[in-house]
Amino acid sequence: MNEPSPETTFGGLPSQDPFQAAKASAMKAAEELRQAATQKASEIKAAAEAKAQQLRDVAGNVKESATQKAGEIKDVANEAWSEARERYQDVLSEAERFTREKPMQAVLTAFGVGLFVGLILRR
């Protein structure tokens, strides 16, 4: 019978240095791991970009809403200011008219109001 030569292994396959086989296996595993890591990094990057875009959209909507609300508040404040100014002008003109028509009554009313406010502030 044929005896196995030193270059063949049990199954008749050529023998290989066990360190070279381990190195080749480790290199293959490292390459597979690198490819898996690259793929996973790409997936994470895509997910992060999608989330960032979603957050940008939400932030834009919030900014737009806040700007709109601020404009509405400004309009209401301007309207209230104008109304207060009109009321002040009306009261002032009414006081002037009253003072011109009834000067004695206006002076006595002013004295009474001043006395009343003085008594309240004194306590």
N, CA, C and O atoms as CSV, one atom per row, in Angstrom:
chain,resi,resn,atom,element,x,y,z
A,1,MET,N,N,0.798,-1.181,0.000
A,1,MET,CA,C,0.000,0.000,0.000
A,1,MET,C,C,0.837,1.239,0.000
A,1,MET,O,O,2.036,1.225,0.277
A,2,ASN,N,N,0.166,2.304,-0.319
A,2,ASN,CA,C,0.852,3.589,-0.340
A,2,ASN,C,C,0.889,4.185,1.059
A,2,ASN,O,O,-0.128,4.235,1.749
A,3,GLU,N,N,2.001,4.609,1.447
A,3,GLU,CA,C,2.125,5.302,2.724
A,3,GLU,C,C,2.008,6.798,2.480
A,3,GLU,O,O,2.496,7.319,1.478
A,4,PRO,N,N,1.357,7.474,3.408
A,4,PRO,CA,C,1.212,8.915,3.195
A,4,PRO,C,C,2.562,9.605,3.261
A,4,PRO,O,O,3.420,9.306,4.092
A,5,SER,N,N,2.695,10.522,2.363
A,5,SER,CA,C,3.935,11.285,2.345
A,5,SER,C,C,3.872,12.361,3.404
A,5,SER,O,O,2.786,12.664,3.897
A,6,PRO,N,N,4.979,12.941,3.766
A,6,PRO,CA,C,4.968,13.975,4.791
A,6,PRO,C,C,4.190,15.203,4.351
A,6,PRO,O,O,3.828,16.001,5.216
A,7,GLU,N,N,3.905,15.415,3.068
A,7,GLU,CA,C,3.182,16.597,2.607
A,7,GLU,C,C,1.687,16.383,2.593
A,7,GLU,O,O,0.959,17.333,2.303
A,8,THR,N,N,1.180,15.200,2.886
A,8,THR,CA,C,-0.259,14.954,2.869
A,8,THR,C,C,-0.736,14.689,4.281
A,8,THR,O,O,0.016,14.222,5.136
A,9,THR,N,N,-2.002,14.996,4.506
A,9,THR,CA,C,-2.600,14.756,5.814
A,9,THR,C,C,-3.434,13.508,5.765
A,9,THR,O,O,-3.382,12.748,4.798
A,10,PHE,N,N,-4.191,13.300,6.789
A,10,PHE,CA,C,-4.949,12.071,6.924
A,10,PHE,C,C,-5.891,11.839,5.751
A,10,PHE,O,O,-5.977,10.705,5.279
A,11,GLY,N,N,-6.579,12.815,5.269
A,11,GLY,CA,C,-7.532,12.648,4.180
A,11,GLY,C,C,-6.905,12.717,2.823
A,11,GLY,O,O,-7.629,12.680,1.828
A,12,GLY,N,N,-5.659,12.810,2.724
A,12,GLY,CA,C,-4.981,12.876,1.453
A,12,GLY,C,C,-4.817,14.294,0.951
A,12,GLY,O,O,-4.331,14.505,-0.160
A,13,LEU,N,N,-5.203,15.243,1.729
A,13,LEU,CA,C,-5.048,16.640,1.328
A,13,LEU,C,C,-3.656,17.117,1.684
A,13,LEU,O,O,-3.064,16.641,2.653
A,14,PRO,N,N,-3.134,18.041,0.920
A,14,PRO,CA,C,-1.811,18.544,1.239
A,14,PRO,C,C,-1.817,19.203,2.610
A,14,PRO,O,O,-2.773,19.885,2.979
A,15,SER,N,N,-0.766,18.997,3.344
A,15,SER,CA,C,-0.691,19.583,4.674
A,15,SER,C,C,-0.345,21.056,4.566
A,15,SER,O,O,0.252,21.508,3.589
A,16,GLN,N,N,-0.737,21.790,5.594
A,16,GLN,CA,C,-0.499,23.223,5.609
A,16,GLN,C,C,-0.008,23.563,7.004
A,16,GLN,O,O,-0.386,22.929,7.989
A,17,ASP,N,N,0.819,24.551,7.064
A,17,ASP,CA,C,1.313,24.976,8.360
A,17,ASP,C,C,0.122,25.401,9.215
A,17,ASP,O,O,-0.668,26.225,8.754
A,18,PRO,N,N,-0.054,24.891,10.428
A,18,PRO,CA,C,-1.217,25.233,11.249
A,18,PRO,C,C,-1.269,26.726,11.577
A,18,PRO,O,O,-2.363,27.270,11.726
A,19,PHE,N,N,-0.141,27.398,11.691
A,19,PHE,CA,C,-0.137,28.832,11.955
A,19,PHE,C,C,-0.645,29.604,10.744
A,19,PHE,O,O,-1.357,30.598,10.890
A,20,GLN,N,N,-0.280,29.150,9.553
A,20,GLN,CA,C,-0.762,29.795,8.328
A,20,GLN,C,C,-2.267,29.609,8.210
A,20,GLN,O,O,-2.973,30.538,7.818
A,21,ALA,N,N,-2.770,28.423,8.543
A,21,ALA,CA,C,-4.211,28.165,8.484
A,21,ALA,C,C,-4.937,29.044,9.488
A,21,ALA,O,O,-5.980,29.613,9.166
A,22,ALA,N,N,-4.412,29.164,10.683
A,22,ALA,CA,C,-5.024,30.008,11.705
A,22,ALA,C,C,-4.979,31.471,11.290
A,22,ALA,O,O,-5.928,32.223,11.512
A,23,LYS,N,N,-3.861,31.864,10.685
A,23,LYS,CA,C,-3.727,33.243,10.223
A,23,LYS,C,C,-4.732,33.533,9.125
A,23,LYS,O,O,-5.374,34.583,9.128
A,24,ALA,N,N,-4.871,32.612,8.189
A,24,ALA,CA,C,-5.824,32.795,7.091
A,24,ALA,C,C,-7.241,32.847,7.632
A,24,ALA,O,O,-8.047,33.659,7.178
A,25,SER,N,N,-7.551,32.000,8.587
A,25,SER,CA,C,-8.879,31.992,9.190
A,25,SER,C,C,-9.132,33.298,9.943
A,25,SER,O,O,-10.223,33.862,9.859
A,26,ALA,N,N,-8.146,33.770,10.663
A,26,ALA,CA,C,-8.280,35.026,11.397
A,26,ALA,C,C,-8.425,36.199,10.440
A,26,ALA,O,O,-9.208,37.113,10.700
A,27,MET,N,N,-7.687,36.187,9.340
A,27,MET,CA,C,-7.797,37.260,8.347
A,27,MET,C,C,-9.186,37.274,7.726
A,27,MET,O,O,-9.779,38.334,7.520
A,28,LYS,N,N,-9.701,36.071,7.429
A,28,LYS,CA,C,-11.039,35.968,6.844
A,28,LYS,C,C,-12.083,36.479,7.835
A,28,LYS,O,O,-12.991,37.224,7.467
A,29,ALA,N,N,-11.942,36.068,9.095
A,29,ALA,CA,C,-12.875,36.523,10.124
A,29,ALA,C,C,-12.776,38.033,10.313
A,29,ALA,O,O,-13.796,38.699,10.487
A,30,ALA,N,N,-11.573,38.576,10.282
A,30,ALA,CA,C,-11.375,40.013,10.431
A,30,ALA,C,C,-12.010,40.769,9.262
A,30,ALA,O,O,-12.616,41.821,9.470
A,31,GLU,N,N,-11.884,40.263,8.065
A,31,GLU,CA,C,-12.488,40.891,6.886
A,31,GLU,C,C,-14.009,40.863,6.988
A,31,GLU,O,O,-14.678,41.853,6.689
A,32,GLU,N,N,-14.550,39.722,7.411
A,32,GLU,CA,C,-16.006,39.622,7.581
A,32,GLU,C,C,-16.484,40.586,8.655
A,32,GLU,O,O,-17.519,41.235,8.501
A,33,LEU,N,N,-15.731,40.677,9.740
A,33,LEU,CA,C,-16.076,41.597,10.811
A,33,LEU,C,C,-16.002,43.045,10.336
A,33,LEU,O,O,-16.861,43.856,10.680
A,34,ARG,N,N,-14.977,43.374,9.544
A,34,ARG,CA,C,-14.849,44.729,9.003
A,34,ARG,C,C,-16.022,45.069,8.102
A,34,ARG,O,O,-16.569,46.169,8.172
A,35,GLN,N,N,-16.413,44.107,7.241
A,35,GLN,CA,C,-17.549,44.333,6.342
A,35,GLN,C,C,-18.839,44.513,7.140
A,35,GLN,O,O,-19.646,45.389,6.826
A,36,ALA,N,N,-19.038,43.685,8.176
A,36,ALA,CA,C,-20.234,43.804,9.010
A,36,ALA,C,C,-20.239,45.142,9.751
A,36,ALA,O,O,-21.280,45.789,9.867
A,37,ALA,N,N,-19.070,45.550,10.251
A,37,ALA,CA,C,-18.981,46.828,10.955
A,37,ALA,C,C,-19.239,47.996,10.014
A,37,ALA,O,O,-19.904,48.964,10.385
A,38,THR,N,N,-18.712,47.905,8.794
A,38,THR,CA,C,-18.939,48.960,7.800
A,38,THR,C,C,-20.429,49.051,7.460
A,38,THR,O,O,-20.981,50.147,7.367
A,39,GLN,N,N,-21.060,47.923,7.280
A,39,GLN,CA,C,-22.490,47.902,6.958
A,39,GLN,C,C,-23.299,48.475,8.127
A,39,GLN,O,O,-24.203,49.284,7.918
A,40,LYS,N,N,-22.977,48.060,9.348
A,40,LYS,CA,C,-23.705,48.542,10.520
A,40,LYS,C,C,-23.482,50.042,10.700
A,40,LYS,O,O,-24.408,50.768,11.063
A,41,ALA,N,N,-22.258,50.509,10.449
A,41,ALA,CA,C,-21.970,51.950,10.545
A,41,ALA,C,C,-22.783,52.730,9.520
A,41,ALA,O,O,-23.277,53.819,9.813
A,42,SER,N,N,-22.922,52.177,8.327
A,42,SER,CA,C,-23.722,52.836,7.286
A,42,SER,C,C,-25.184,52.899,7.702
A,42,SER,O,O,-25.849,53.915,7.497
A,43,GLU,N,N,-25.682,51.816,8.286
A,43,GLU,CA,C,-27.077,51.793,8.748
A,43,GLU,C,C,-27.295,52.815,9.859
A,43,GLU,O,O,-28.292,53.537,9.865
A,44,ILE,N,N,-26.357,52.869,10.795
A,44,ILE,CA,C,-26.471,53.827,11.904
A,44,ILE,C,C,-26.387,55.257,11.385
A,44,ILE,O,O,-27.120,56.133,11.845
A,45,LYS,N,N,-25.494,55.493,10.425
A,45,LYS,CA,C,-25.357,56.834,9.853
A,45,LYS,C,C,-26.652,57.246,9.160
A,45,LYS,O,O,-27.107,58.379,9.316
A,46,ALA,N,N,-27.248,56.332,8.395
A,46,ALA,CA,C,-28.498,56.643,7.699
A,46,ALA,C,C,-29.615,56.923,8.699
A,46,ALA,O,O,-30.403,57.851,8.515
A,47,ALA,N,N,-29.681,56.116,9.759
A,47,ALA,CA,C,-30.708,56.336,10.782
A,47,ALA,C,C,-30.495,57.672,11.485
A,47,ALA,O,O,-31.457,58.388,11.762
A,48,ALA,N,N,-29.234,58.013,11.775
A,48,ALA,CA,C,-28.931,59.283,12.431
A,48,ALA,C,C,-29.278,60.466,11.529
A,48,ALA,O,O,-29.813,61.471,11.997
A,49,GLU,N,N,-28.975,60.347,10.251
A,49,GLU,CA,C,-29.323,61.423,9.312
A,49,GLU,C,C,-30.828,61.596,9.214
A,49,GLU,O,O,-31.324,62.721,9.158
A,50,ALA,N,N,-31.563,60.477,9.193
A,50,ALA,CA,C,-33.026,60.555,9.130
A,50,ALA,C,C,-33.577,61.212,10.387
A,50,ALA,O,O,-34.473,62.051,10.305
A,51,LYS,N,N,-33.049,60.839,11.549
A,51,LYS,CA,C,-33.509,61.426,12.807
A,51,LYS,C,C,-33.152,62.907,12.868
A,51,LYS,O,O,-33.949,63.723,13.331
A,52,ALA,N,N,-31.956,63.255,12.402
A,52,ALA,CA,C,-31.543,64.667,12.391
A,52,ALA,C,C,-32.467,65.490,11.492
A,52,ALA,O,O,-32.848,66.605,11.848
A,53,GLN,N,N,-32.820,64.951,10.347
A,53,GLN,CA,C,-33.734,65.663,9.449
A,53,GLN,C,C,-35.104,65.817,10.101
A,53,GLN,O,O,-35.738,66.867,9.994
A,54,GLN,N,N,-35.552,64.764,10.776
A,54,GLN,CA,C,-36.839,64.821,11.462
A,54,GLN,C,C,-36.802,65.905,12.541
A,54,GLN,O,O,-37.749,66.679,12.676
A,55,LEU,N,N,-35.719,65.959,13.301
A,55,LEU,CA,C,-35.593,66.979,14.342
A,55,LEU,C,C,-35.503,68.378,13.742
A,55,LEU,O,O,-36.050,69.327,14.305
A,56,ARG,N,N,-34.814,68.518,12.598
A,56,ARG,CA,C,-34.763,69.825,11.925
A,56,ARG,C,C,-36.160,70.260,11.500
A,56,ARG,O,O,-36.526,71.426,11.644
A,57,ASP,N,N,-36.937,69.315,10.975
A,57,ASP,CA,C,-38.302,69.638,10.550
A,57,ASP,C,C,-39.154,70.074,11.746
A,57,ASP,O,O,-39.893,71.056,11.673
A,58,VAL,N,N,-39.037,69.331,12.842
A,58,VAL,CA,C,-39.800,69.680,14.041
A,58,VAL,C,C,-39.374,71.053,14.555
A,58,VAL,O,O,-40.219,71.877,14.904
A,59,ALA,N,N,-38.070,71.296,14.602
A,59,ALA,CA,C,-37.563,72.591,15.066
A,59,ALA,C,C,-38.056,73.728,14.163
A,59,ALA,O,O,-38.417,74.802,14.644
A,60,GLY,N,N,-38.064,73.478,12.863
A,60,GLY,CA,C,-38.567,74.492,11.930
A,60,GLY,C,C,-40.040,74.783,12.172
A,60,GLY,O,O,-40.469,75.936,12.129
A,61,ASN,N,N,-40.816,73.727,12.426
A,61,ASN,CA,C,-42.240,73.906,12.698
A,61,ASN,C,C,-42.455,74.667,13.998
A,61,ASN,O,O,-43.325,75.535,14.077
A,62,VAL,N,N,-41.660,74.341,15.023
A,62,VAL,CA,C,-41.784,75.029,16.306
A,62,VAL,C,C,-41.411,76.501,16.141
A,62,VAL,O,O,-42.077,77.387,16.677
A,63,LYS,N,N,-40.337,76.747,15.393
A,63,LYS,CA,C,-39.918,78.129,15.170
A,63,LYS,C,C,-41.003,78.908,14.436
A,63,LYS,O,O,-41.327,80.038,14.802
A,64,GLU,N,N,-41.552,78.301,13.411
A,64,GLU,CA,C,-42.604,78.960,12.641
A,64,GLU,C,C,-43.825,79.241,13.513
A,64,GLU,O,O,-44.414,80.320,13.444
A,65,SER,N,N,-44.200,78.260,14.334
A,65,SER,CA,C,-45.341,78.428,15.222
A,65,SER,C,C,-45.079,79.519,16.253
A,65,SER,O,O,-45.948,80.347,16.528
A,66,ALA,N,N,-43.858,79.514,16.829
A,66,ALA,CA,C,-43.516,80.532,17.819
A,66,ALA,C,C,-43.498,81.927,17.199
A,66,ALA,O,O,-43.948,82.892,17.816
A,67,THR,N,N,-42.982,82.026,15.990
A,67,THR,CA,C,-42.953,83.312,15.299
A,67,THR,C,C,-44.375,83.804,15.037
A,67,THR,O,O,-44.675,84.986,15.204
A,68,GLN,N,N,-45.235,82.892,14.630
A,68,GLN,CA,C,-46.628,83.254,14.373
A,68,GLN,C,C,-47.315,83.700,15.665
A,68,GLN,O,O,-48.024,84.706,15.677
A,69,LYS,N,N,-47.102,82.949,16.757
A,69,LYS,CA,C,-47.703,83.312,18.041
A,69,LYS,C,C,-47.171,84.655,18.521
A,69,LYS,O,O,-47.931,85.474,19.039
A,70,ALA,N,N,-45.866,84.888,18.353
A,70,ALA,CA,C,-45.285,86.166,18.759
A,70,ALA,C,C,-45.906,87.315,17.965
A,70,ALA,O,O,-46.177,88.383,18.515
A,71,GLY,N,N,-46.127,87.090,16.683
A,71,GLY,CA,C,-46.779,88.108,15.862
A,71,GLY,C,C,-48.198,88.385,16.329
A,71,GLY,O,O,-48.637,89.534,16.369
A,72,GLU,N,N,-48.917,87.313,16.683
A,72,GLU,CA,C,-50.280,87.483,17.179
A,72,GLU,C,C,-50.278,88.252,18.500
A,72,GLU,O,O,-51.102,89.142,18.706
A,73,ILE,N,N,-49.346,87.904,19.395
A,73,ILE,CA,C,-49.258,88.592,20.684
A,73,ILE,C,C,-48.903,90.062,20.478
A,73,ILE,O,O,-49.437,90.940,21.157
A,74,LYS,N,N,-48.002,90.320,19.541
A,74,LYS,CA,C,-47.624,91.704,19.253
A,74,LYS,C,C,-48.827,92.482,18.737
A,74,LYS,O,O,-49.041,93.631,19.124
A,75,ASP,N,N,-49.609,91.857,17.866
A,75,ASP,CA,C,-50.797,92.526,17.335
A,75,ASP,C,C,-51.794,92.836,18.450
A,75,ASP,O,O,-52.361,93.927,18.499
A,76,VAL,N,N,-52.003,91.862,19.351
A,76,VAL,CA,C,-52.934,92.067,20.462
A,76,VAL,C,C,-52.411,93.173,21.377
A,76,VAL,O,O,-53.178,94.027,21.822
A,77,ALA,N,N,-51.100,93.157,21.659
A,77,ALA,CA,C,-50.516,94.191,22.521
A,77,ALA,C,C,-50.646,95.575,21.880
A,77,ALA,O,O,-50.979,96.547,22.558
A,78,ASN,N,N,-50.386,95.662,20.592
A,78,ASN,CA,C,-50.528,96.946,19.897
A,78,ASN,C,C,-51.977,97.429,19.921
A,78,ASN,O,O,-52.244,98.618,20.099
A,79,GLU,N,N,-52.897,96.500,19.741
A,79,GLU,CA,C,-54.316,96.852,19.771
A,79,GLU,C,C,-54.719,97.331,21.169
A,79,GLU,O,O,-55.444,98.317,21.302
A,80,ALA,N,N,-54.250,96.633,22.216
A,80,ALA,CA,C,-54.562,97.027,23.589
A,80,ALA,C,C,-53.951,98.386,23.901
A,80,ALA,O,O,-54.578,99.218,24.557
A,81,TRP,N,N,-52.725,98.612,23.429
A,81,TRP,CA,C,-52.071,99.901,23.661
A,81,TRP,C,C,-52.850,101.032,22.986
A,81,TRP,O,O,-53.052,102.097,23.569
A,82,SER,N,N,-53.276,100.784,21.764
A,82,SER,CA,C,-54.045,101.808,21.044
A,82,SER,C,C,-55.370,102.079,21.749
A,82,SER,O,O,-55.800,103.227,21.861
A,83,GLU,N,N,-56.006,101.023,22.218
A,83,GLU,CA,C,-57.278,101.185,22.920
A,83,GLU,C,C,-57.078,101.943,24.230
A,83,GLU,O,O,-57.886,102.806,24.573
A,84,ALA,N,N,-56.014,101.631,24.960
A,84,ALA,CA,C,-55.727,102.327,26.213
A,84,ALA,C,C,-55.428,103.803,25.946
A,84,ALA,O,O,-55.857,104.676,26.702
A,85,ARG,N,N,-54.705,104.070,24.887
A,85,ARG,CA,C,-54.393,105.456,24.534
A,85,ARG,C,C,-55.683,106.223,24.196
A,85,ARG,O,O,-55.855,107.371,24.604
A,86,GLU,N,N,-56.570,105.585,23.458
A,86,GLU,CA,C,-57.849,106.227,23.113
A,86,GLU,C,C,-58.673,106.506,24.369
A,86,GLU,O,O,-59.260,107.578,24.517
A,87,ARG,N,N,-58.705,105.512,25.278
A,87,ARG,CA,C,-59.469,105.712,26.530
A,87,ARG,C,C,-58.855,106.851,27.348
A,87,ARG,O,O,-59.580,107.667,27.917
A,88,TYR,N,N,-57.538,106.907,27.407
A,88,TYR,CA,C,-56.867,107.984,28.138
A,88,TYR,C,C,-57.240,109.335,27.531
A,88,TYR,O,O,-57.568,110.275,28.255
A,89,GLN,N,N,-57.191,109.429,26.216
A,89,GLN,CA,C,-57.550,110.683,25.546
A,89,GLN,C,C,-59.008,111.051,25.824
A,89,GLN,O,O,-59.333,112.219,26.039
A,90,ASP,N,N,-59.884,110.037,25.816
A,90,ASP,CA,C,-61.305,110.308,26.104
A,90,ASP,C,C,-61.495,110.820,27.527
A,90,ASP,O,O,-62.223,111.788,27.747
A,91,VAL,N,N,-60.844,110.175,28.494
A,91,VAL,CA,C,-60.962,110.599,29.895
A,91,VAL,C,C,-60.379,111.996,30.068
A,91,VAL,O,O,-60.951,112.832,30.767
A,92,LEU,N,N,-59.245,112.244,29.433
A,92,LEU,CA,C,-58.618,113.562,29.545
A,92,LEU,C,C,-59.516,114.643,28.963
A,92,LEU,O,O,-59.704,115.694,29.576
A,93,SER,N,N,-60.058,114.393,27.809
A,93,SER,CA,C,-60.932,115.410,27.197
A,93,SER,C,C,-62.216,115.585,28.008
A,93,SER,O,O,-62.733,116.696,28.126
A,94,GLU,N,N,-62.727,114.486,28.567
A,94,GLU,CA,C,-63.933,114.587,29.411
A,94,GLU,C,C,-63.618,115.386,30.672
A,94,GLU,O,O,-64.435,116.199,31.105
A,95,ALA,N,N,-62.449,115.168,31.266
A,95,ALA,CA,C,-62.060,115.922,32.463
A,95,ALA,C,C,-61.887,117.401,32.128
A,95,ALA,O,O,-62.307,118.265,32.898
A,96,GLU,N,N,-61.284,117.692,31.007
A,96,GLU,CA,C,-61.121,119.107,30.599
A,96,GLU,C,C,-62.484,119.759,30.370
A,96,GLU,O,O,-62.715,120.892,30.791
A,97,ARG,N,N,-63.380,119.041,29.704
A,97,ARG,CA,C,-64.716,119.593,29.440
A,97,ARG,C,C,-65.459,119.839,30.746
A,97,ARG,O,O,-66.090,120.880,30.928
A,98,PHE,N,N,-65.376,118.865,31.658
A,98,PHE,CA,C,-66.051,119.003,32.947
A,98,PHE,C,C,-65.486,120.179,33.738
A,98,PHE,O,O,-66.233,120.937,34.357
A,99,THR,N,N,-64.150,120.326,33.712
A,99,THR,CA,C,-63.505,121.411,34.446
A,99,THR,C,C,-63.904,122.767,33.881
A,99,THR,O,O,-64.081,123.717,34.644
A,100,ARG,N,N,-64.047,122.881,32.588
A,100,ARG,CA,C,-64.436,124.152,31.967
A,100,ARG,C,C,-65.903,124.483,32.240
A,100,ARG,O,O,-66.254,125.644,32.448
A,101,GLU,N,N,-66.759,123.456,32.239
A,101,GLU,CA,C,-68.186,123.695,32.453
A,101,GLU,C,C,-68.504,123.973,33.920
A,101,GLU,O,O,-69.326,124.837,34.227
A,102,LYS,N,N,-67.848,123.235,34.832
A,102,LYS,CA,C,-68.148,123.354,36.264
A,102,LYS,C,C,-66.840,123.405,37.050
A,102,LYS,O,O,-66.431,122.414,37.654
A,103,PRO,N,N,-66.195,124.555,37.036
A,103,PRO,CA,C,-64.888,124.643,37.693
A,103,PRO,C,C,-64.949,124.418,39.209
A,103,PRO,O,O,-64.069,123.756,39.760
A,104,MET,N,N,-65.947,124.944,39.882
A,104,MET,CA,C,-66.037,124.796,41.333
A,104,MET,C,C,-66.252,123.339,41.714
A,104,MET,O,O,-65.603,122.839,42.633
A,105,GLN,N,N,-67.137,122.664,41.035
A,105,GLN,CA,C,-67.411,121.261,41.316
A,105,GLN,C,C,-66.159,120.407,41.019
A,105,GLN,O,O,-65.887,119.454,41.750
A,106,ALA,N,N,-65.407,120.728,39.976
A,106,ALA,CA,C,-64.192,119.996,39.633
A,106,ALA,C,C,-63.142,120.148,40.722
A,106,ALA,O,O,-62.478,119.175,41.078
A,107,VAL,N,N,-62.981,121.365,41.261
A,107,VAL,CA,C,-61.995,121.607,42.314
A,107,VAL,C,C,-62.394,120.843,43.576
A,107,VAL,O,O,-61.547,120.221,44.218
A,108,LEU,N,N,-63.681,120.886,43.937
A,108,LEU,CA,C,-64.141,120.178,45.132
A,108,LEU,C,C,-64.007,118.656,44.958
A,108,LEU,O,O,-63.668,117.952,45.910
A,109,THR,N,N,-64.264,118.163,43.782
A,109,THR,CA,C,-64.117,116.733,43.510
A,109,THR,C,C,-62.652,116.326,43.623
A,109,THR,O,O,-62.335,115.294,44.213
A,110,ALA,N,N,-61.770,117.129,43.062
A,110,ALA,CA,C,-60.340,116.835,43.144
A,110,ALA,C,C,-59.875,116.865,44.596
A,110,ALA,O,O,-59.077,116.024,45.009
A,111,PHE,N,N,-60.372,117.834,45.375
A,111,PHE,CA,C,-60.005,117.905,46.783
A,111,PHE,C,C,-60.491,116.660,47.529
A,111,PHE,O,O,-59.749,116.078,48.318
A,112,GLY,N,N,-61.730,116.259,47.279
A,112,GLY,CA,C,-62.305,115.074,47.936
A,112,GLY,C,C,-61.541,113.802,47.579
A,112,GLY,O,O,-61.263,112.976,48.448
A,113,VAL,N,N,-61.209,113.649,46.324
A,113,VAL,CA,C,-60.449,112.461,45.894
A,113,VAL,C,C,-59.065,112.475,46.534
A,113,VAL,O,O,-58.592,111.435,46.993
A,114,GLY,N,N,-58.416,113.617,46.571
A,114,GLY,CA,C,-57.093,113.720,47.193
A,114,GLY,C,C,-57.140,113.408,48.672
A,114,GLY,O,O,-56.263,112.718,49.192
A,115,LEU,N,N,-58.172,113.917,49.364
A,115,LEU,CA,C,-58.323,113.648,50.785
A,115,LEU,C,C,-58.545,112.154,51.033
A,115,LEU,O,O,-57.956,111.583,51.951
A,116,PHE,N,N,-59.381,111.531,50.227
A,116,PHE,CA,C,-59.687,110.109,50.353
A,116,PHE,C,C,-58.430,109.249,50.113
A,116,PHE,O,O,-58.165,108.317,50.872
A,117,VAL,N,N,-57.668,109.558,49.072
A,117,VAL,CA,C,-56.446,108.807,48.773
A,117,VAL,C,C,-55.419,109.016,49.876
A,117,VAL,O,O,-54.707,108.082,50.244
A,118,GLY,N,N,-55.336,110.228,50.404
A,118,GLY,CA,C,-54.416,110.508,51.497
A,118,GLY,C,C,-54.751,109.702,52.738
A,118,GLY,O,O,-53.853,109.190,53.407
A,119,LEU,N,N,-56.027,109.585,53.052
A,119,LEU,CA,C,-56.442,108.805,54.236
A,119,LEU,C,C,-56.138,107.317,54.043
A,119,LEU,O,O,-55.728,106.638,54.985
A,120,ILE,N,N,-56.332,106.828,52.861
A,120,ILE,CA,C,-56.068,105.400,52.593
A,120,ILE,C,C,-54.565,105.116,52.663
A,120,ILE,O,O,-54.151,104.102,53.225
A,121,LEU,N,N,-53.769,105.987,52.109
A,121,LEU,CA,C,-52.314,105.751,52.096
A,121,LEU,C,C,-51.706,105.943,53.495
A,121,LEU,O,O,-50.642,105.399,53.789
A,122,ARG,N,N,-52.367,106.699,54.336
A,122,ARG,CA,C,-51.865,106.971,55.674
A,122,ARG,C,C,-51.911,105.722,56.557
A,122,ARG,O,O,-51.040,105.534,57.407
A,123,ARG,N,N,-52.908,104.879,56.365
A,123,ARG,CA,C,-53.089,103.675,57.174
A,123,ARG,C,C,-52.095,102.677,56.825
A,123,ARG,O,O,-52.084,101.589,57.400
